[in-house]
């Protein structure tokens, strides 16, 4: 749940930063526009890191449950 909420917040702030950056460029304030685009890159890295962490957790959990099932099957066949 926490990662989904964090991902939604990251995406929301990335979109808002991008729109503010575009608006600043249109107004002629290039320095603020650049700063908002840097913020978009930072939010993008947060999104990337969050999705990578979620993927690693899923990969870490899956083999553990699979090995438990295999161990149960082996122990049942040994006892017969």
N, C-alpha and C positions, 0 to 999 in steps of 0.2 A: 504494500500500500504506500509506504513511504517513497519508494522509488518512482511510482507512478505520479504521485503528487509533485515530487521534485522535478520530474521530467516535464510536467505540465507548466510548472513555474519557469523552468529554464526556457522552454519554447516561447512562452508568453513574453518574457523579458527580451529574448532574442528578436522577436518580431517587433516589439515596441522600440528597441534600440535601433533596429534597421530603419523603421519609419521616421524616427527622430533624426537619424543621420541623413536620410534623404531630404528631409525638410530643411535641415541646416545647410546642406549644399545648395538647395534652391534659394535660400535666403541670402546666400553669399558668405556664410560664416564657415569657411573651409576647415578651420582648426577644430571646431566643435563637431563638424561632420566626420572628420577623421577619427576623433575620439569616440564617437558613437559607433563607428565601424569597427574600431578596435574592441569595443564592448561586445559587438555582435560576434567577433571571433572568439572572445573569452566565453560567451554563453554557448557558442558552438562546441568549444572544448568541454564544457561541463556536460552538455548533451552526449557527446561522444564518450566521455569517461563513465557516465552513468549507464549508458547502454552496454558498454564493454564490461563493466562490473556485473551487471545483471546477467549477461551471457556467461561469464565465468562462473557465477554462482550456480546457474542451471547445469553447466557441464560438471561442476564439482559434485552436485547432489545426485545427478543421474547415475554415475558409476557406483556410488555407495549403495543405492537401493538395488541396483542390478546385482551387485556382488552378494548382498544379503539373500536375495532370491535364489541365486545359484548355490549358496552355502546350505540353504534349507533343502533344496532338491538333492544335493549330495548327501546330506545327513539322513534323509529319508531312504535313499537308495542303499546306503551302507547298513542301515538297521534291518533291512529285509533279508 
